Amino acid sequence: MPATDPQDRLRSSMMLVLLACLPGVLTLLWQHGWGLLFSLLLCVTTALASEALLLKLQRQPVLASLNDGSALVSATLLAAALPAYAPWWVPVIATASAIAVGKHLYGGVGKNLFNPAMLGYAAVLLTFPQHMTQWPGAQLLDLATSLQHVFGLSSEQPDAWAQATILDGLRNNRSLTLDELFASHPGFGHYGGKGGEWVNLAFLLGGLLLLQRKIISWHAPVGLLASLFVISLVCWNGSGSDSNGSPLLHLLSGSTMLAAFFIATEPISGPRLPQAKLVFGIGMGLLIYLIRTWGNYPDGTAFAVLLMNLCVPALERWAGRRQAVFP
């Protein structure tokens, strides 16, 4: 029988979201190796510890709230978004900020104004920008070397093993054609980021599961992907040196599918009416492209969703009026 208690429904939904994240997380583990596993463990441990501490300080039942799975979802999304070999304190600070500021500052589950995971990501991106650009190259680090880098036991400079993302390489390109950039940059694959193509397809697979199980609706993901496709198509200049990348490159690079199916669909900080969800997704897609192409950050998912979170009350009022006129 389906769960009727709100807590049971929430737990069931969060478990399905975690299951849908599994293909993407496993693909990231295959791509980044031990660093992603350490980041995931740090995020999960910090999320559960922060949640328990804050619940205890508020004199709320700890075990019942921890079992709802929302803290685990935020931790998993953060681990998927953060650089795999960032110093240990980066995922710890990001996750603690997500739980404390993004969630409990507004009263806990069901009351947060902003997407908790992306608020935590934005906090460390703005505070530690250098550490947030150190992405591992094609060669995976072994267990011992991974531990040394994550926990600050290695004297080797990050430049010796890290590389810029393809979105960063594309944004800073001034002389190479897109074909030359694909041939010379080790991070480029066939259509998007090398390995990132498979990561995006894996998160797409998980997103389709959520759609099939009706955990999320199609409006925000379709709005985001459609607007990102259209604006990248309009601004695409073939393979010239001033090209901003093809629509396929933007759909299969960075955190596009993670943003579409797992970030834009967060039910509390996002809108509830279907039309508002669609516009919310469209706005996110446009902002992601604008930040990727002309902003100071290679991927704009966090800032895009936080800016659109501020627009949710206006979108809900607009959608409500349209629903009243066109029921």
Order of alpha helices (4+ residues) and beta strands (2+ residues): alpha-alpha-alpha-alpha-alpha-alpha-beta-alpha-beta-alpha-alpha-alpha-alpha-alpha-alpha-alpha
